Amino acid sequence: MKKKRSIFIIALIINALSFYSCKDSNEISINGKIDDCKGCKIQLERLSPIKIDTIATASTGMDGSFKLNHNDSIRRLYRLKLENRPPIHLCLVNGESIEITINANDYEISGSKDCTELKRLNDRMTESIQKVEELRSKVSQQFNIDKASLEESNRIADNLYQSDKEFISDFIKQNHTSPIIYLALHQYVSTTQIMQLPNDYDIYKYVLDEMKTNNPDLEETRHLESMVRKLELQQEQRNRDYVTLSEGSTAPEFSIPDQNGDTIRLSDFKGKEITLCFWASWDKKSVKTVQEYLTENTDRQIILISLDSNREQWLQAIKFHRLDNAVNLSDFKSWESITAKLYGVKVVPTFIEISEDQKIDRIF
């Protein structure tokens, strides 16, 4: 009897050890090493559109090594927050064992295809940021930059932007089943977000459909659905509210502040041939088209009305793209701008040429 009881107890112990062993092996394991970082604090943060939660912490040992464990049965987006170094974005689920080696300027990662892809995305955006900053520095140092040099700088900037946009589109399609496509939508180069919902509705809708299919329980999916639906409702409202102007009709009066905060009105320009150019710093096509129009129409008074919502980004774009030889206006209400509604502006760029007696000559 005692022998049977001993065998039974041993069996229970083996089963318990086996259970906990399996449980541990199913956890997320992150093992890493940071060069020249003894006793540095590490935080694993779970990301969401609403808040960031710290879910695990560690400190590096004498050799800079660290280890973190977490349990999550749903694949989610995370961030490894490092002391005195840029954070590292991750996408993790139970059963993955991640190995990271970090130095001052870069890191290597293995154990997860999603994490490797996020590293590829980070490398590309870092490279683009460096190129744009170098270009801006070059332009700002040339106080009397000639037209040809300015056009060449703008051409390079446009090509970089289009290249980044193509890269992100391809990245999203290659990783369409993973939550990392949500992060891909929200990549910036300097202060410019590459993908913009008003201009890139199709790709946002594609990401939303893929997230609803493959990651329906994530907060990111619900947030993205809310963003897309809000835009759709706004567009429906615009279609109802916007005035449709015709050539030959009287141009509506407006009152908008310029970059100095002074109020500018249409009536201030009576007796002049003017052109209203509706544009936005986040829309590269409108920037390029406005630049071309300014170059080709030096005999007209050009008024640039921006649909930006960020004053600093707007002012920076005016300076960088050399648009300060025109009158620059913005109320920072984006598509909710009363002036945009008065003139029936539904896309950027939109140009409205107005005669000396303030009649509309042409809309294009």
N, C-alpha and C positions, 0 to 999 in steps of 0.2 A: 504493500500500500504506500509506504514511504517512498519507494523507488518510483512508482507511478506519479506520485505528487511532485517529486523532484523533476521528473521529465516534463510534466505539465507546466511547472513554473519556468523551466528553462525555455520551453517553447514560447511562453508568453513574452519572456525577455527578448528572445530572438525576433519575434513578430514586432514588438515595440521598437526595437532598434532598427529593424527594417523599415518600419513606418516613418520614423523620424529621419532616417537616411534618405528615403524617397522624397520626403517633404523638403528637406534641405536642397536636394538636387534639383527640385522643381522651382526653386526660388531664382530670382534674378541675382546674379553675382557680378560685381564690378571690381576688378583688380587693376590697380594702376600704380604708376611710379612717376613722380615729378622731379625733374632735375633741379638740384640746388634748392630744395624746399623741405627742410627738416621742421617738423611740427606745424606745418601749414594746415589750415582748416579747409575741409571739403564738405560741400552740401549737395545732396541729391534732391532736386526740386521737381515736383510734378507740375506741368504747365497746363493751363486752361485759359480760355479767353476772359474769364471772370477774375481768377486769382491764381497766385503761385503758392503752393504748399511745400514746405520743407519736410521731407519724409524720412531722411536718413542723414547722419553726419558722421564724420571721421576726421582724424588728424594723421598727417603723414609721419612715418617713423623716421629713424635716424638716416636711413638711406633714401627717404622720399617716397616710400611705398605706402599704399593705403588699400583698404578693402571695404566695400559696402555691399549690403544685402537688402533685398526688398522682395515683397510678395505681391504680385498683381497678375491676375488671370486674363486681363484685357490688355491688348497692346495699346500703349499710350505714349504721349510725348513727354520727355523729361529734359532737364537741364542740369549739368554738373557745374556747380558754381565753385570756382577756384580762387584762392587768395592771390591777388596781384596778377591774375591772368584772365584772358577772355573766357567766358563760359563755353561749354561744349554741349551742343544739343544732341539728344539721344532719343531713340524710339525703342521701347523695351517691353518684354512680356516674360512671364515665368518660363524657366528652362534655359534661358540664355546666359552664357558666361562671357562677359566682356573683358577684354584686356586693352588697357590704354597706357601709352607712354607719352609723356608730355614734357616739352622743353619750353624755352622762353617764347619762341615764335610759332611753334607748330605742334601737332600731335599725331600719333599713329593709333589706329583702333582696329580691333578684330573681334570676331565672335557674333556679329550681327550684320546682315546685309543692309538693313535700314540705317544703322549707325554709320556704316561705310559710305552709303549714299549721301547721308547728311554731311559727312566730311567732304565729299566731292562738291556738294552744293556750297558749303562754307568756303572752300578753296577758291571756287570760281568767283563768288561775290567779293572776297577779300582782294583778289587780283583786280577786279573791276574798280573797286573803291580806290585802290592805289593808282590806277591809270587815270581816273577822273581827277583825283587830287593833284596829280602831277600836271595834268592839262590845265586845271584852274590856276595853279601856281604860276605856270608859264604865262598864261594870259594876263593875270593880275600884275605881273612884273613888267609888262610892256605897256607903259602909259600911253604911248602913241602908236598902238598896234595898227598896221595897215589893213585895208579891206581884205586883201587876199589871205593874209595870215589869220584873220578872224574867221573867214569863211572856211578855211582849212581846219581850224580848231573846232568849229561847229560841226563840220562833216565828220571828224573823228569822234566827237561826242555822240552824234546821232548813230554812227555805226556801232559804237560800243553799246548803246542802249538797245538797238535792234538785235544785236548779237546776244545780249543778256536775256532779252525777251524770248528769243528762239530757244536758248538753252533751257530756260525755266519751263517753257511749253513742252519741250522734249522730255525733260526730267519728270514732269507730272505724268505724261503718258507712259513713260517707262516704269513708273512706280505707282500706277493708278489704284492698286488695292491697298496701299499703305497710308497711314495717317500723315506721313511726312509730306504728302502733297499739300496739306493745309499750311505747313510752314513755308513751302515753296512759294505759295501765293503772297506771302508777306515779307518778301526779301527787298531790302533797300540797297541802293548805291548812293552814298552820301545821304542827302535828305529826300531823295526821290524813290518812291516805291515803284518797283518795276511793273508789276501788274496792278492796274487800277480798275476797280469794279465798273465804273461808268463806261470805260473804253474797252475793257476786256471781259464783257459780260459772258461771252460764249465760254471762255476758259473757266471762269468762276462757276458757271452753271455745270460744266463738265465735272469739275472737282466736287461740287455739291452732290451730283448724281452718283459719283463713285463712292463718296463718303457715306451716303445713305445706304448704298448697296453693301459696302464692305466694312464700314465702321459706324453702324447706326446708333450705338449707345454712347458715343463720345460727345462731350460738351461742345467740341469744335464743330461737329456736324450740325448741331442745333443752332449754334451761333452763326455759322455760314448760311444756313437756311434763312435765318432771320435777316441777315444782311441782304441777300439776294431778293427776298420777298419785299423788303423795304424799298429797294431800288425799283422793283417792278411796280409797286404801288405809287411811288413818286412819279414814275414815267406816265402812268395812267392819269395821275392828277395833272401833270404838265400838259398832257394832250388835251385835257378839258379846259385848263386855265389860260394857256398861251394864246396870245393874239396872233392872228395871221395878217401880216402887213402886205400890201401890194405896192408895186412901183407906181409912183405918182402921188401916193398918199403923204400926208404930213408926218414927219418924224416925231415920235412922242418925246416930250421933255423928260429929262432925267436929272438927278442930283446925286453925285457920287464923290466921295473923297479921293484925292490923289495921294501919292506916296508921302507927301508932306502934311497930310491931314486937311488940306484946303478943299472946300466944296467946289466942284466943277459941274456946270450945267451945260446942256446942249445949246441953250440960247446965248451962251457966252461966245459962240462961234458963228453967229449969224453974219452972213455976208462972205463966208469962206466955203470953199469946197472941202468937205471933210469925209473921212471914212471911219466908221466904228468897226473895230476889229475885236470880236469876242474870242478869247483864247484862254489857256490855262498853262501854268508852268509844268504841271504834271503830264501834259499831253505833248509829246515831242513833235508830232505832226503839226500841231497848231503853232508851236514855237518856230519851226522851220518855215512854215507858210507865211507867218507874220514877218519874219526876217526878209523873205523874198519880196513881199509886198512893199515893205518900207524902202528897200533898195530900188524898186522899179517905179515908185510913186512919190518922188521927192517934192513934187509940186503941190501935193495935197496936205491938209492938216490931218494927221493920223492920231486917232484916239484909241488906245488899247484898253479894253475893259476885260479884266481878268476874272475868271470864275474860280479863283483860288479861295481857300479857306484859312490858309496860314500866311500871316503877314511877312514873317521872316523869310520863308521859302519864296514868296512872291518877289520881295525886294532883292534877294540873292539872284533870282532868275533874270530880273531886269538888268542887273549889273553884269552878270556873266555873259548873257546873250546880247549885250549892248543894245538894249531897247530903250535907253533913256533919252533918245532923241525924239521920242514921241510923248504924247500925254498919256500917263499911266494911271488908271483908275481901278478901284476894287472896293466892294463893300464886304468881302469875305463871307458871302452867303452861298457861294458856289452856285448850284443849280436853282437855289431858292431866291436868287437875286431878282428883285422886282424889275430891274432894267432888262434882264435877260427875258423875263416873261413878257414885258411890254413889246420887245422886238421879236418875240417868237423864236428865240434861240433854243434849238434842241440838240445841236451838235457844235463842237469846236473843231476847227475854226469856222466862224461865220463872219462874213464881211458885208457891211451895209454902207453903200456910197450915198452921200446926202449932198444936195445942191446948195447953192448960196442962199436960196430962200427956204431952206430946210425941208425940202421935199425929197422923198426917197427915189433915187435914180436907179439903183441896182442892188439886188440881194443875191449873194452867192457864197 
